[in-house]
Amino acid sequence: PELINAFTPFKGRVIKDIILDHARRLSQLQELEIGGETLPPDWFAADLGQLRRLWSYGCAIAEWAPTLRQMRLESVTFETESVCEQWEIENALEQMVGLGSICGTTIRELGLSGQNLGRVPDLFRSLRLRSIDLQECDLRELPD
């Protein structure tokens, strides 16, 4: 298999579809797009400490939240038809960007398209978000 299936030419800072064994050598990586269960969540914090933007498709936010809370991410996107219940997503968001999380102090863009939210979580009020994507989140109520 190839090391990188699709390499976006930004001087090695942005890649798509990587192989786990080779990705560990990319400690300066700033942007990453992943799909499905490409990489285990606990692998990220130590090996990709420079990562600032994460886009994932098909990954369960509840599995990733404990790891992402310790990272200095500016942009996080979980795009998929949700595999988690509403309460699981809310708990995961609280863990990922809630009080005491590093990610909560650095995040500026949050994409949750397709997540089963039902409502906009109150914790978003405490974040300094520039943009948020809540498409297809089955929102039934909006905040005051």
C-alpha positions in Angstrom: 0.0 0.0 0.0 1.0 3.6 -0.5 2.1 5.8 2.4 -0.4 8.5 1.3 -3.3 7.9 -1.0 -4.0 11.5 -1.7 -1.5 14.2 -0.7 -2.5 17.8 -0.8 0.5 19.8 -1.7 0.8 22.2 1.3 4.4 21.4 2.1 3.5 18.3 4.0 1.1 19.9 6.4 -2.2 18.5 5.0 -2.8 14.8 4.1 -5.7 12.5 3.4 -5.9 8.7 3.9 -2.7 7.7 5.7 -1.4 4.4 6.9 -1.0 4.2 10.7 2.6 3.0 10.8 3.8 5.9 8.7 1.6 8.6 10.2 3.4 8.4 13.5 6.4 10.1 11.8 4.3 13.2 10.9 4.6 15.1 14.2 4.4 18.5 12.5 1.1 17.7 10.8 -1.4 20.5 11.2 -4.5 19.3 9.3 -5.9 15.8 9.0 -8.9 14.3 7.3 -9.8 10.8 8.3 -12.7 8.4 7.6 -14.2 5.6 9.6 -12.0 3.9 12.1 -8.7 4.9 10.3 -6.8 5.7 13.5 -7.4 4.9 17.2 -8.4 8.1 19.1 -5.8 7.7 21.9 -3.0 7.7 19.3 -3.5 11.4 18.5 -2.6 13.5 21.5 1.0 12.3 21.8 1.9 11.7 18.2 0.1 14.6 16.5 0.7 17.4 19.0 0.8 20.1 16.3 -2.5 19.1 14.8 -4.9 22.2 14.6 -7.6 21.0 12.2 -9.4 17.6 12.3 -12.1 16.5 9.9 -13.6 13.1 10.3 -16.3 11.2 8.6 -17.8 8.1 10.2 -16.1 8.4 13.5 -18.1 8.4 16.8 -17.5 11.6 18.7 -18.0 9.8 22.0 -14.9 7.7 21.4 -12.8 10.7 20.4 -13.7 13.3 23.1 -11.4 12.1 25.9 -8.4 12.4 23.6 -9.3 15.6 21.8 -10.0 17.5 25.0 -6.2 17.6 25.6 -5.3 18.9 22.1 -5.0 22.5 20.9 -7.4 22.1 18.0 -8.8 25.2 16.3 -11.2 23.3 14.1 -13.0 20.0 14.6 -15.5 18.4 12.3 -17.4 15.2 12.9 -19.5 14.7 9.8 -21.7 11.6 9.6 -25.1 10.1 10.4 -24.8 9.8 14.1 -24.1 6.5 15.6 -24.5 7.9 19.1 -27.6 8.8 21.1 -28.3 12.4 21.9 -27.1 12.2 25.5 -23.9 10.5 24.4 -23.1 13.3 22.0 -23.9 16.0 24.6 -21.6 14.2 27.1 -18.9 13.9 24.5 -19.1 17.6 23.7 -18.9 18.5 27.4 -15.9 16.3 27.8 -14.2 17.6 24.6 -14.7 21.3 24.9 -16.2 21.8 28.4 -14.6 23.4 31.5 -11.0 22.5 32.0 -10.4 21.2 28.5 -7.5 22.6 26.4 -9.6 22.1 23.2 -12.4 24.3 24.7 -10.0 27.2 24.9 -8.6 26.9 21.4 -11.5 25.7 19.3 -13.0 28.3 16.9 -14.8 26.1 14.3 -17.0 23.2 15.1 -18.8 21.0 12.6 -21.3 18.5 13.8 -23.3 17.8 10.6 -25.5 14.7 10.9 -25.1 14.4 14.7 -28.3 13.6 16.6 -28.3 16.7 18.8 -31.9 17.6 19.1 -31.0 21.0 20.6 -28.0 23.3 20.8 -26.0 22.5 23.9 -25.7 25.3 26.5 -22.0 24.8 26.7 -21.6 26.4 23.3 -22.2 29.8 25.0 -18.9 29.5 26.8 -16.9 28.8 23.6 -15.4 31.5 21.3 -16.6 29.9 18.1 -16.4 31.8 14.8 -18.4 29.1 13.0 -20.6 26.1 13.8 -22.2 23.6 11.4 -25.3 22.0 12.7 -26.8 20.8 9.5 -29.0 17.7 9.7 -28.7 17.6 13.5 -32.4 17.1 14.0 -32.7 20.3 16.0 -36.0 20.6 17.7 -35.3 23.6 19.9 -33.0 26.7 19.7 -31.3 28.5 22.5 -32.8 31.8 23.9 
